[in-house]
């Protein structure tokens, strides 16, 4: 289990836990980022945002938000 920020580019990850307040958790749920969901890390921008493929949609998350999402690497 690692923070999403440490997942390598091109990897497929499964969300294990979201360690954030209710408001942020609700927003991530609206974006399709839920415990058990699978994401693909498309691009990381150094200390900037992370670009993800979430159910066919591209979503950029800031590093602070991505640090709160714990994942396991699938591939």
mmJSON file of the N, C-alpha and C atoms, coordinates in Angstrom:
{"data_MODEL":{"atom_site":{
"group_PDB":["ATOM","ATOM","ATOM","ATOM","ATOM","ATOM","ATOM","ATOM","ATOM","ATOM","ATOM","ATOM","ATOM","ATOM","ATOM","ATOM","ATOM","ATOM","ATOM","ATOM","ATOM","ATOM","ATOM","ATOM","ATOM","ATOM","ATOM","ATOM","ATOM","ATOM","ATOM","ATOM","ATOM","ATOM","ATOM","ATOM","ATOM","ATOM","ATOM","ATOM","ATOM","ATOM","ATOM","ATOM","ATOM","ATOM","ATOM","ATOM","ATOM","ATOM","ATOM","ATOM","ATOM","ATOM","ATOM","ATOM","ATOM","ATOM","ATOM","ATOM","ATOM","ATOM","ATOM","ATOM","ATOM","ATOM","ATOM","ATOM","ATOM","ATOM","ATOM","ATOM","ATOM","ATOM","ATOM","ATOM","ATOM","ATOM","ATOM","ATOM","ATOM","ATOM","ATOM","ATOM","ATOM","ATOM","ATOM","ATOM","ATOM","ATOM","ATOM","ATOM","ATOM","ATOM","ATOM","ATOM","ATOM","ATOM","ATOM","ATOM","ATOM","ATOM","ATOM","ATOM","ATOM","ATOM","ATOM","ATOM","ATOM","ATOM","ATOM","ATOM","ATOM","ATOM","ATOM","ATOM","ATOM","ATOM","ATOM","ATOM","ATOM","ATOM","ATOM","ATOM","ATOM","ATOM","ATOM","ATOM","ATOM","ATOM","ATOM","ATOM","ATOM","ATOM","ATOM","ATOM","ATOM","ATOM","ATOM","ATOM","ATOM","ATOM","ATOM","ATOM","ATOM","ATOM","ATOM","ATOM","ATOM","ATOM","ATOM","ATOM","ATOM","ATOM","ATOM","ATOM","ATOM","ATOM","ATOM","ATOM","ATOM","ATOM","ATOM","ATOM","ATOM","ATOM","ATOM","ATOM","ATOM","ATOM","ATOM","ATOM","ATOM","ATOM","ATOM","ATOM","ATOM","ATOM","ATOM","ATOM","ATOM","ATOM","ATOM","ATOM","ATOM","ATOM","ATOM","ATOM","ATOM","ATOM","ATOM","ATOM","ATOM","ATOM","ATOM","ATOM","ATOM","ATOM","ATOM","ATOM","ATOM","ATOM","ATOM","ATOM","ATOM","ATOM","ATOM","ATOM","ATOM","ATOM","ATOM","ATOM","ATOM","ATOM","ATOM","ATOM","ATOM","ATOM","ATOM","ATOM","ATOM","ATOM","ATOM","ATOM","ATOM"],
"id":[1,2,3,4,5,6,7,8,9,10,11,12,13,14,15,16,17,18,19,20,21,22,23,24,25,26,27,28,29,30,31,32,33,34,35,36,37,38,39,40,41,42,43,44,45,46,47,48,49,50,51,52,53,54,55,56,57,58,59,60,61,62,63,64,65,66,67,68,69,70,71,72,73,74,75,76,77,78,79,80,81,82,83,84,85,86,87,88,89,90,91,92,93,94,95,96,97,98,99,100,101,102,103,104,105,106,107,108,109,110,111,112,113,114,115,116,117,118,119,120,121,122,123,124,125,126,127,128,129,130,131,132,133,134,135,136,137,138,139,140,141,142,143,144,145,146,147,148,149,150,151,152,153,154,155,156,157,158,159,160,161,162,163,164,165,166,167,168,169,170,171,172,173,174,175,176,177,178,179,180,181,182,183,184,185,186,187,188,189,190,191,192,193,194,195,196,197,198,199,200,201,202,203,204,205,206,207,208,209,210,211,212,213,214,215,216,217,218,219,220,221,222,223,224,225],
"type_symbol":["N","C","C","N","C","C","N","C","C","N","C","C","N","C","C","N","C","C","N","C","C","N","C","C","N","C","C","N","C","C","N","C","C","N","C","C","N","C","C","N","C","C","N","C","C","N","C","C","N","C","C","N","C","C","N","C","C","N","C","C","N","C","C","N","C","C","N","C","C","N","C","C","N","C","C","N","C","C","N","C","C","N","C","C","N","C","C","N","C","C","N","C","C","N","C","C","N","C","C","N","C","C","N","C","C","N","C","C","N","C","C","N","C","C","N","C","C","N","C","C","N","C","C","N","C","C","N","C","C","N","C","C","N","C","C","N","C","C","N","C","C","N","C","C","N","C","C","N","C","C","N","C","C","N","C","C","N","C","C","N","C","C","N","C","C","N","C","C","N","C","C","N","C","C","N","C","C","N","C","C","N","C","C","N","C","C","N","C","C","N","C","C","N","C","C","N","C","C","N","C","C","N","C","C","N","C","C","N","C","C","N","C","C","N","C","C","N","C","C","N","C","C","N","C","C"],
"label_atom_id":["N","CA","C","N","CA","C","N","CA","C","N","CA","C","N","CA","C","N","CA","C","N","CA","C","N","CA","C","N","CA","C","N","CA","C","N","CA","C","N","CA","C","N","CA","C","N","CA","C","N","CA","C","N","CA","C","N","CA","C","N","CA","C","N","CA","C","N","CA","C","N","CA","C","N","CA","C","N","CA","C","N","CA","C","N","CA","C","N","CA","C","N","CA","C","N","CA","C","N","CA","C","N","CA","C","N","CA","C","N","CA","C","N","CA","C","N","CA","C","N","CA","C","N","CA","C","N","CA","C","N","CA","C","N","CA","C","N","CA","C","N","CA","C","N","CA","C","N","CA","C","N","CA","C","N","CA","C","N","CA","C","N","CA","C","N","CA","C","N","CA","C","N","CA","C","N","CA","C","N","CA","C","N","CA","C","N","CA","C","N","CA","C","N","CA","C","N","CA","C","N","CA","C","N","CA","C","N","CA","C","N","CA","C","N","CA","C","N","CA","C","N","CA","C","N","CA","C","N","CA","C","N","CA","C","N","CA","C","N","CA","C","N","CA","C","N","CA","C","N","CA","C","N","CA","C","N","CA","C","N","CA","C"],
"label_alt_id":[null,null,null,null,null,null,null,null,null,null,null,null,null,null,null,null,null,null,null,null,null,null,null,null,null,null,null,null,null,null,null,null,null,null,null,null,null,null,null,null,null,null,null,null,null,null,null,null,null,null,null,null,null,null,null,null,null,null,null,null,null,null,null,null,null,null,null,null,null,null,null,null,null,null,null,null,null,null,null,null,null,null,null,null,null,null,null,null,null,null,null,null,null,null,null,null,null,null,null,null,null,null,null,null,null,null,null,null,null,null,null,null,null,null,null,null,null,null,null,null,null,null,null,null,null,null,null,null,null,null,null,null,null,null,null,null,null,null,null,null,null,null,null,null,null,null,null,null,null,null,null,null,null,null,null,null,null,null,null,null,null,null,null,null,null,null,null,null,null,null,null,null,null,null,null,null,null,null,null,null,null,null,null,null,null,null,null,null,null,null,null,null,null,null,null,null,null,null,null,null,null,null,null,null,null,null,null,null,null,null,null,null,null,null,null,null,null,null,null,null,null,null,null,null,null],
"label_comp_id":["UNK","UNK","UNK","UNK","UNK","UNK","UNK","UNK","UNK","UNK","UNK","UNK","UNK","UNK","UNK","UNK","UNK","UNK","UNK","UNK","UNK","UNK","UNK","UNK","UNK","UNK","UNK","UNK","UNK","UNK","UNK","UNK","UNK","UNK","UNK","UNK","UNK","UNK","UNK","UNK","UNK","UNK","UNK","UNK","UNK","UNK","UNK","UNK","UNK","UNK","UNK","UNK","UNK","UNK","UNK","UNK","UNK","UNK","UNK","UNK","UNK","UNK","UNK","UNK","UNK","UNK","UNK","UNK","UNK","UNK","UNK","UNK","UNK","UNK","UNK","UNK","UNK","UNK","UNK","UNK","UNK","UNK","UNK","UNK","UNK","UNK","UNK","UNK","UNK","UNK","UNK","UNK","UNK","UNK","UNK","UNK","UNK","UNK","UNK","UNK","UNK","UNK","UNK","UNK","UNK","UNK","UNK","UNK","UNK","UNK","UNK","UNK","UNK","UNK","UNK","UNK","UNK","UNK","UNK","UNK","UNK","UNK","UNK","UNK","UNK","UNK","UNK","UNK","UNK","UNK","UNK","UNK","UNK","UNK","UNK","UNK","UNK","UNK","UNK","UNK","UNK","UNK","UNK","UNK","UNK","UNK","UNK","UNK","UNK","UNK","UNK","UNK","UNK","UNK","UNK","UNK","UNK","UNK","UNK","UNK","UNK","UNK","UNK","UNK","UNK","UNK","UNK","UNK","UNK","UNK","UNK","UNK","UNK","UNK","UNK","UNK","UNK","UNK","UNK","UNK","UNK","UNK","UNK","UNK","UNK","UNK","UNK","UNK","UNK","UNK","UNK","UNK","UNK","UNK","UNK","UNK","UNK","UNK","UNK","UNK","UNK","UNK","UNK","UNK","UNK","UNK","UNK","UNK","UNK","UNK","UNK","UNK","UNK","UNK","UNK","UNK","UNK","UNK","UNK","UNK","UNK","UNK","UNK","UNK","UNK"],
"label_asym_id":["A","A","A","A","A","A","A","A","A","A","A","A","A","A","A","A","A","A","A","A","A","A","A","A","A","A","A","A","A","A","A","A","A","A","A","A","A","A","A","A","A","A","A","A","A","A","A","A","A","A","A","A","A","A","A","A","A","A","A","A","A","A","A","A","A","A","A","A","A","A","A","A","A","A","A","A","A","A","A","A","A","A","A","A","A","A","A","A","A","A","A","A","A","A","A","A","A","A","A","A","A","A","A","A","A","A","A","A","A","A","A","A","A","A","A","A","A","A","A","A","A","A","A","A","A","A","A","A","A","A","A","A","A","A","A","A","A","A","A","A","A","A","A","A","A","A","A","A","A","A","A","A","A","A","A","A","A","A","A","A","A","A","A","A","A","A","A","A","A","A","A","A","A","A","A","A","A","A","A","A","A","A","A","A","A","A","A","A","A","A","A","A","A","A","A","A","A","A","A","A","A","A","A","A","A","A","A","A","A","A","A","A","A","A","A","A","A","A","A","A","A","A","A","A","A"],
"label_entity_id":["1","1","1","1","1","1","1","1","1","1","1","1","1","1","1","1","1","1","1","1","1","1","1","1","1","1","1","1","1","1","1","1","1","1","1","1","1","1","1","1","1","1","1","1","1","1","1","1","1","1","1","1","1","1","1","1","1","1","1","1","1","1","1","1","1","1","1","1","1","1","1","1","1","1","1","1","1","1","1","1","1","1","1","1","1","1","1","1","1","1","1","1","1","1","1","1","1","1","1","1","1","1","1","1","1","1","1","1","1","1","1","1","1","1","1","1","1","1","1","1","1","1","1","1","1","1","1","1","1","1","1","1","1","1","1","1","1","1","1","1","1","1","1","1","1","1","1","1","1","1","1","1","1","1","1","1","1","1","1","1","1","1","1","1","1","1","1","1","1","1","1","1","1","1","1","1","1","1","1","1","1","1","1","1","1","1","1","1","1","1","1","1","1","1","1","1","1","1","1","1","1","1","1","1","1","1","1","1","1","1","1","1","1","1","1","1","1","1","1","1","1","1","1","1","1"],
"label_seq_id":[1,1,1,2,2,2,3,3,3,4,4,4,5,5,5,6,6,6,7,7,7,8,8,8,9,9,9,10,10,10,11,11,11,12,12,12,13,13,13,14,14,14,15,15,15,16,16,16,17,17,17,18,18,18,19,19,19,20,20,20,21,21,21,22,22,22,23,23,23,24,24,24,25,25,25,26,26,26,27,27,27,28,28,28,29,29,29,30,30,30,31,31,31,32,32,32,33,33,33,34,34,34,35,35,35,36,36,36,37,37,37,38,38,38,39,39,39,40,40,40,41,41,41,42,42,42,43,43,43,44,44,44,45,45,45,46,46,46,47,47,47,48,48,48,49,49,49,50,50,50,51,51,51,52,52,52,53,53,53,54,54,54,55,55,55,56,56,56,57,57,57,58,58,58,59,59,59,60,60,60,61,61,61,62,62,62,63,63,63,64,64,64,65,65,65,66,66,66,67,67,67,68,68,68,69,69,69,70,70,70,71,71,71,72,72,72,73,73,73,74,74,74,75,75,75],
"pdbx_PDB_ins_code":[null,null,null,null,null,null,null,null,null,null,null,null,null,null,null,null,null,null,null,null,null,null,null,null,null,null,null,null,null,null,null,null,null,null,null,null,null,null,null,null,null,null,null,null,null,null,null,null,null,null,null,null,null,null,null,null,null,null,null,null,null,null,null,null,null,null,null,null,null,null,null,null,null,null,null,null,null,null,null,null,null,null,null,null,null,null,null,null,null,null,null,null,null,null,null,null,null,null,null,null,null,null,null,null,null,null,null,null,null,null,null,null,null,null,null,null,null,null,null,null,null,null,null,null,null,null,null,null,null,null,null,null,null,null,null,null,null,null,null,null,null,null,null,null,null,null,null,null,null,null,null,null,null,null,null,null,null,null,null,null,null,null,null,null,null,null,null,null,null,null,null,null,null,null,null,null,null,null,null,null,null,null,null,null,null,null,null,null,null,null,null,null,null,null,null,null,null,null,null,null,null,null,null,null,null,null,null,null,null,null,null,null,null,null,null,null,null,null,null,null,null,null,null,null,null],
"Cartn_x":[0.857,0.0,0.903,0.716,1.528,0.616,1.078,0.308,0.309,-0.754,-0.87,0.303,0.864,1.989,3.219,3.34,4.508,4.297,3.095,2.822,3.538,4.221,4.958,4.041,4.526,3.781,3.496,2.289,1.9,1.361,1.435,0.974,-0.537,-1.09,-2.5,-2.555,-3.376,-3.452,-4.898,-5.054,-6.376,-6.408,-7.469,-7.614,-7.942,-7.15,-7.363,-8.083,-7.644,-8.235,-8.048,-8.949,-8.829,-8.817,-7.7,-7.544,-7.686,-8.933,-9.231,-10.541,-10.855,-12.104,-13.304,-14.476,-15.711,-15.9,-15.579,-15.768,-14.915,-13.643,-12.746,-13.12,-13.466,-13.886,-15.112,-16.073,-17.28,-16.921,-15.999,-15.589,-14.903,-14.027,-13.349,-14.342,-15.341,-16.373,-17.117,-17.398,-18.064,-17.214,-15.9,-14.982,-14.763,-15.327,-15.169,-13.988,-13.362,-12.224,-12.764,-12.993,-13.591,-12.723,-12.785,-12.063,-12.491,-11.502,-11.773,-11.706,-11.767,-11.722,-10.293,-10.19,-8.893,-8.615,-7.399,-6.964,-5.688,-5.426,-4.132,-3.432,-2.174,-1.367,-0.802,-1.284,-0.85,0.434,0.515,1.671,1.814,3.052,3.331,4.182,3.913,4.59,5.489,6.554,7.494,6.788,6.861,6.187,4.798,4.325,3.015,1.943,0.915,-0.237,0.075,-0.875,-0.808,-1.995,-1.741,-2.798,-3.199,-4.502,-5.028,-6.065,-6.206,-7.34,-8.258,-9.451,-10.444,-11.678,-11.884,-13.047,-13.197,-12.073,-12.107,-12.029,-12.016,-11.9,-10.524,-9.978,-8.696,-8.953,-8.287,-8.467,-7.093,-6.888,-5.646,-5.919,-5.065,-5.167,-3.892,-4.048,-2.885,-2.171,-0.899,-0.105,-0.66,-1.145,-1.689,-2.862,-3.741,-4.896,-4.422,-3.513,-3.032,-2.324,-1.69,-1.014,-2.011,-3.261,-4.281,-4.956,-4.613,-5.204,-4.18,-4.509,-3.605,-3.997,-3.006,-3.26,-2.325,-2.702,-1.842,-1.643,-0.421,-0.126,-0.659,-1.456,-2.022,-1.038,-0.506,0.469,1.62],
"Cartn_y":[-1.174,0.0,1.236,2.081,3.288,4.469,5.699,6.859,6.9,7.385,7.48,8.24,9.183,9.971,9.119,7.952,7.09,6.034,5.946,4.961,5.392,4.461,4.831,5.142,5.994,6.305,5.025,4.931,3.773,2.62,2.724,1.613,1.661,0.493,0.366,0.1,0.867,0.749,0.575,-0.039,-0.198,0.64,1.427,2.274,1.39,1.529,0.759,1.6,2.85,3.711,5.165,6.01,7.452,8.07,8.665,9.244,10.755,11.182,12.604,12.92,14.199,14.638,14.292,14.44,14.063,14.796,16.08,16.867,16.367,16.117,15.629,14.216,13.374,12.009,12.058,12.916,13.036,13.487,14.443,14.934,13.827,13.062,11.966,10.892,10.63,9.656,10.117,11.422,11.966,11.785,11.796,11.624,10.156,9.25,7.821,7.192,7.949,7.428,6.929,5.63,4.996,3.818,3.438,2.235,1.048,0.324,-0.81,-0.477,0.816,1.181,1.09,0.904,0.785,2.052,2.561,3.776,3.472,4.249,4.152,5.5,5.449,6.663,6.977,8.05,8.411,9.23,10.194,11.097,11.708,11.839,12.594,13.788,14.915,16.155,16.628,15.88,16.263,16.46,17.672,17.961,18.555,18.479,19.015,17.948,18.14,17.23,15.863,14.959,13.609,13.452,12.981,12.763,11.296,11.046,9.691,9.384,8.108,7.614,6.93,7.491,6.944,6.579,5.304,4.819,5.523,5.698,6.309,7.821,8.466,9.923,10.302,11.383,11.881,12.891,12.672,13.538,13.904,15.177,15.627,15.9,15.354,15.588,16.26,17.221,17.837,16.831,17.075,16.154,16.006,17.087,17.012,16.058,16.111,15.208,13.783,13.619,12.284,11.592,12.366,11.778,11.102,11.537,11.007,9.747,9.357,8.166,7.041,5.985,4.844,3.778,3.262,2.324,1.121,0.097,-1.057,-1.182,-1.455,-1.569,-2.899,-2.836,-4.031,-4.554,-3.675,-4.054,-3.083],
"Cartn_z":[0.0,0.0,0.0,-1.021,-1.17,-1.504,-1.247,-1.705,-3.231,-3.802,-5.26,-5.872,-5.148,-5.664,-5.963,-5.345,-5.552,-6.63,-7.176,-8.23,-9.509,-10.174,-11.387,-12.566,-13.463,-14.688,-15.455,-16.003,-16.796,-15.974,-14.655,-13.819,-13.619,-13.396,-13.052,-11.556,-10.848,-9.392,-8.948,-7.793,-7.194,-5.916,-5.757,-4.577,-3.374,-2.321,-1.102,-0.054,0.101,1.131,0.728,1.207,1.016,2.405,2.768,4.106,4.014,3.98,3.816,4.524,4.599,5.201,4.333,4.908,4.204,2.888,2.869,1.648,0.499,0.771,-0.276,-0.696,0.259,-0.08,-0.989,-0.672,-1.499,-2.912,-3.032,-4.354,-5.157,-4.514,-5.205,-5.631,-4.8,-5.159,-6.409,-6.506,-7.693,-8.946,-8.78,-9.911,-10.263,-9.466,-9.728,-9.018,-8.121,-7.357,-6.024,-5.959,-4.783,-4.346,-3.071,-2.658,-3.521,-4.044,-4.92,-6.396,-6.749,-8.168,-8.699,-10.01,-10.675,-11.469,-11.343,-12.03,-12.8,-13.84,-14.531,-14.394,-13.975,-13.85,-15.231,-15.842,-17.19,-17.176,-16.266,-16.253,-14.872,-14.428,-13.205,-13.608,-13.012,-13.386,-12.247,-11.98,-10.927,-9.604,-9.091,-7.823,-8.059,-9.305,-9.664,-9.674,-10.483,-10.491,-11.097,-10.919,-11.475,-12.414,-13.63,-14.612,-14.577,-14.395,-14.246,-15.31,-15.617,-16.396,-15.393,-15.236,-14.311,-15.126,-15.354,-16.107,-17.453,-18.158,-19.483,-19.5,-18.339,-18.261,-17.734,-18.267,-17.765,-16.661,-15.536,-14.373,-13.834,-13.543,-12.918,-11.446,-10.597,-9.156,-8.674,-7.774,-7.149,-6.254,-6.0,-5.183,-3.777,-3.182,-1.824,-1.74,-2.727,-2.771,-3.032,-3.996,-4.36,-3.199,-2.316,-1.149,-0.207,-0.244,0.67,0.141,-1.091,-1.712,-1.65,-0.923,-0.789,-1.793,-2.517,-3.611,-3.532,-4.268,-4.5,-5.994,-6.431,-7.859,-8.377,-9.461,-10.09,-11.124,-11.974,-13.009,-12.988],
"occupancy":[1.0,1.0,1.0,1.0,1.0,1.0,1.0,1.0,1.0,1.0,1.0,1.0,1.0,1.0,1.0,1.0,1.0,1.0,1.0,1.0,1.0,1.0,1.0,1.0,1.0,1.0,1.0,1.0,1.0,1.0,1.0,1.0,1.0,1.0,1.0,1.0,1.0,1.0,1.0,1.0,1.0,1.0,1.0,1.0,1.0,1.0,1.0,1.0,1.0,1.0,1.0,1.0,1.0,1.0,1.0,1.0,1.0,1.0,1.0,1.0,1.0,1.0,1.0,1.0,1.0,1.0,1.0,1.0,1.0,1.0,1.0,1.0,1.0,1.0,1.0,1.0,1.0,1.0,1.0,1.0,1.0,1.0,1.0,1.0,1.0,1.0,1.0,1.0,1.0,1.0,1.0,1.0,1.0,1.0,1.0,1.0,1.0,1.0,1.0,1.0,1.0,1.0,1.0,1.0,1.0,1.0,1.0,1.0,1.0,1.0,1.0,1.0,1.0,1.0,1.0,1.0,1.0,1.0,1.0,1.0,1.0,1.0,1.0,1.0,1.0,1.0,1.0,1.0,1.0,1.0,1.0,1.0,1.0,1.0,1.0,1.0,1.0,1.0,1.0,1.0,1.0,1.0,1.0,1.0,1.0,1.0,1.0,1.0,1.0,1.0,1.0,1.0,1.0,1.0,1.0,1.0,1.0,1.0,1.0,1.0,1.0,1.0,1.0,1.0,1.0,1.0,1.0,1.0,1.0,1.0,1.0,1.0,1.0,1.0,1.0,1.0,1.0,1.0,1.0,1.0,1.0,1.0,1.0,1.0,1.0,1.0,1.0,1.0,1.0,1.0,1.0,1.0,1.0,1.0,1.0,1.0,1.0,1.0,1.0,1.0,1.0,1.0,1.0,1.0,1.0,1.0,1.0,1.0,1.0,1.0,1.0,1.0,1.0,1.0,1.0,1.0,1.0,1.0,1.0,1.0,1.0,1.0,1.0,1.0,1.0],
"B_iso_or_equiv":[0.0,0.0,0.0,0.0,0.0,0.0,0.0,0.0,0.0,0.0,0.0,0.0,0.0,0.0,0.0,0.0,0.0,0.0,0.0,0.0,0.0,0.0,0.0,0.0,0.0,0.0,0.0,0.0,0.0,0.0,0.0,0.0,0.0,0.0,0.0,0.0,0.0,0.0,0.0,0.0,0.0,0.0,0.0,0.0,0.0,0.0,0.0,0.0,0.0,0.0,0.0,0.0,0.0,0.0,0.0,0.0,0.0,0.0,0.0,0.0,0.0,0.0,0.0,0.0,0.0,0.0,0.0,0.0,0.0,0.0,0.0,0.0,0.0,0.0,0.0,0.0,0.0,0.0,0.0,0.0,0.0,0.0,0.0,0.0,0.0,0.0,0.0,0.0,0.0,0.0,0.0,0.0,0.0,0.0,0.0,0.0,0.0,0.0,0.0,0.0,0.0,0.0,0.0,0.0,0.0,0.0,0.0,0.0,0.0,0.0,0.0,0.0,0.0,0.0,0.0,0.0,0.0,0.0,0.0,0.0,0.0,0.0,0.0,0.0,0.0,0.0,0.0,0.0,0.0,0.0,0.0,0.0,0.0,0.0,0.0,0.0,0.0,0.0,0.0,0.0,0.0,0.0,0.0,0.0,0.0,0.0,0.0,0.0,0.0,0.0,0.0,0.0,0.0,0.0,0.0,0.0,0.0,0.0,0.0,0.0,0.0,0.0,0.0,0.0,0.0,0.0,0.0,0.0,0.0,0.0,0.0,0.0,0.0,0.0,0.0,0.0,0.0,0.0,0.0,0.0,0.0,0.0,0.0,0.0,0.0,0.0,0.0,0.0,0.0,0.0,0.0,0.0,0.0,0.0,0.0,0.0,0.0,0.0,0.0,0.0,0.0,0.0,0.0,0.0,0.0,0.0,0.0,0.0,0.0,0.0,0.0,0.0,0.0,0.0,0.0,0.0,0.0,0.0,0.0,0.0,0.0,0.0,0.0,0.0,0.0],
"pdbx_formal_charge":[null,null,null,null,null,null,null,null,null,null,null,null,null,null,null,null,null,null,null,null,null,null,null,null,null,null,null,null,null,null,null,null,null,null,null,null,null,null,null,null,null,null,null,null,null,null,null,null,null,null,null,null,null,null,null,null,null,null,null,null,null,null,null,null,null,null,null,null,null,null,null,null,null,null,null,null,null,null,null,null,null,null,null,null,null,null,null,null,null,null,null,null,null,null,null,null,null,null,null,null,null,null,null,null,null,null,null,null,null,null,null,null,null,null,null,null,null,null,null,null,null,null,null,null,null,null,null,null,null,null,null,null,null,null,null,null,null,null,null,null,null,null,null,null,null,null,null,null,null,null,null,null,null,null,null,null,null,null,null,null,null,null,null,null,null,null,null,null,null,null,null,null,null,null,null,null,null,null,null,null,null,null,null,null,null,null,null,null,null,null,null,null,null,null,null,null,null,null,null,null,null,null,null,null,null,null,null,null,null,null,null,null,null,null,null,null,null,null,null,null,null,null,null,null,null],
"auth_seq_id":[1,1,1,2,2,2,3,3,3,4,4,4,5,5,5,6,6,6,7,7,7,8,8,8,9,9,9,10,10,10,11,11,11,12,12,12,13,13,13,14,14,14,15,15,15,16,16,16,17,17,17,18,18,18,19,19,19,20,20,20,21,21,21,22,22,22,23,23,23,24,24,24,25,25,25,26,26,26,27,27,27,28,28,28,29,29,29,30,30,30,31,31,31,32,32,32,33,33,33,34,34,34,35,35,35,36,36,36,37,37,37,38,38,38,39,39,39,40,40,40,41,41,41,42,42,42,43,43,43,44,44,44,45,45,45,46,46,46,47,47,47,48,48,48,49,49,49,50,50,50,51,51,51,52,52,52,53,53,53,54,54,54,55,55,55,56,56,56,57,57,57,58,58,58,59,59,59,60,60,60,61,61,61,62,62,62,63,63,63,64,64,64,65,65,65,66,66,66,67,67,67,68,68,68,69,69,69,70,70,70,71,71,71,72,72,72,73,73,73,74,74,74,75,75,75],
"auth_comp_id":["UNK","UNK","UNK","UNK","UNK","UNK","UNK","UNK","UNK","UNK","UNK","UNK","UNK","UNK","UNK","UNK","UNK","UNK","UNK","UNK","UNK","UNK","UNK","UNK","UNK","UNK","UNK","UNK","UNK","UNK","UNK","UNK","UNK","UNK","UNK","UNK","UNK","UNK","UNK","UNK","UNK","UNK","UNK","UNK","UNK","UNK","UNK","UNK","UNK","UNK","UNK","UNK","UNK","UNK","UNK","UNK","UNK","UNK","UNK","UNK","UNK","UNK","UNK","UNK","UNK","UNK","UNK","UNK","UNK","UNK","UNK","UNK","UNK","UNK","UNK","UNK","UNK","UNK","UNK","UNK","UNK","UNK","UNK","UNK","UNK","UNK","UNK","UNK","UNK","UNK","UNK","UNK","UNK","UNK","UNK","UNK","UNK","UNK","UNK","UNK","UNK","UNK","UNK","UNK","UNK","UNK","UNK","UNK","UNK","UNK","UNK","UNK","UNK","UNK","UNK","UNK","UNK","UNK","UNK","UNK","UNK","UNK","UNK","UNK","UNK","UNK","UNK","UNK","UNK","UNK","UNK","UNK","UNK","UNK","UNK","UNK","UNK","UNK","UNK","UNK","UNK","UNK","UNK","UNK","UNK","UNK","UNK","UNK","UNK","UNK","UNK","UNK","UNK","UNK","UNK","UNK","UNK","UNK","UNK","UNK","UNK","UNK","UNK","UNK","UNK","UNK","UNK","UNK","UNK","UNK","UNK","UNK","UNK","UNK","UNK","UNK","UNK","UNK","UNK","UNK","UNK","UNK","UNK","UNK","UNK","UNK","UNK","UNK","UNK","UNK","UNK","UNK","UNK","UNK","UNK","UNK","UNK","UNK","UNK","UNK","UNK","UNK","UNK","UNK","UNK","UNK","UNK","UNK","UNK","UNK","UNK","UNK","UNK","UNK","UNK","UNK","UNK","UNK","UNK","UNK","UNK","UNK","UNK","UNK","UNK"],
"auth_asym_id":["A","A","A","A","A","A","A","A","A","A","A","A","A","A","A","A","A","A","A","A","A","A","A","A","A","A","A","A","A","A","A","A","A","A","A","A","A","A","A","A","A","A","A","A","A","A","A","A","A","A","A","A","A","A","A","A","A","A","A","A","A","A","A","A","A","A","A","A","A","A","A","A","A","A","A","A","A","A","A","A","A","A","A","A","A","A","A","A","A","A","A","A","A","A","A","A","A","A","A","A","A","A","A","A","A","A","A","A","A","A","A","A","A","A","A","A","A","A","A","A","A","A","A","A","A","A","A","A","A","A","A","A","A","A","A","A","A","A","A","A","A","A","A","A","A","A","A","A","A","A","A","A","A","A","A","A","A","A","A","A","A","A","A","A","A","A","A","A","A","A","A","A","A","A","A","A","A","A","A","A","A","A","A","A","A","A","A","A","A","A","A","A","A","A","A","A","A","A","A","A","A","A","A","A","A","A","A","A","A","A","A","A","A","A","A","A","A","A","A","A","A","A","A","A","A"],
"auth_atom_id":["N","CA","C","N","CA","C","N","CA","C","N","CA","C","N","CA","C","N","CA","C","N","CA","C","N","CA","C","N","CA","C","N","CA","C","N","CA","C","N","CA","C","N","CA","C","N","CA","C","N","CA","C","N","CA","C","N","CA","C","N","CA","C","N","CA","C","N","CA","C","N","CA","C","N","CA","C","N","CA","C","N","CA","C","N","CA","C","N","CA","C","N","CA","C","N","CA","C","N","CA","C","N","CA","C","N","CA","C","N","CA","C","N","CA","C","N","CA","C","N","CA","C","N","CA","C","N","CA","C","N","CA","C","N","CA","C","N","CA","C","N","CA","C","N","CA","C","N","CA","C","N","CA","C","N","CA","C","N","CA","C","N","CA","C","N","CA","C","N","CA","C","N","CA","C","N","CA","C","N","CA","C","N","CA","C","N","CA","C","N","CA","C","N","CA","C","N","CA","C","N","CA","C","N","CA","C","N","CA","C","N","CA","C","N","CA","C","N","CA","C","N","CA","C","N","CA","C","N","CA","C","N","CA","C","N","CA","C","N","CA","C","N","CA","C","N","CA","C","N","CA","C","N","CA","C","N","CA","C","N","CA","C"],
"pdbx_PDB_model_num":[1,1,1,1,1,1,1,1,1,1,1,1,1,1,1,1,1,1,1,1,1,1,1,1,1,1,1,1,1,1,1,1,1,1,1,1,1,1,1,1,1,1,1,1,1,1,1,1,1,1,1,1,1,1,1,1,1,1,1,1,1,1,1,1,1,1,1,1,1,1,1,1,1,1,1,1,1,1,1,1,1,1,1,1,1,1,1,1,1,1,1,1,1,1,1,1,1,1,1,1,1,1,1,1,1,1,1,1,1,1,1,1,1,1,1,1,1,1,1,1,1,1,1,1,1,1,1,1,1,1,1,1,1,1,1,1,1,1,1,1,1,1,1,1,1,1,1,1,1,1,1,1,1,1,1,1,1,1,1,1,1,1,1,1,1,1,1,1,1,1,1,1,1,1,1,1,1,1,1,1,1,1,1,1,1,1,1,1,1,1,1,1,1,1,1,1,1,1,1,1,1,1,1,1,1,1,1,1,1,1,1,1,1,1,1,1,1,1,1,1,1,1,1,1,1]
}}}
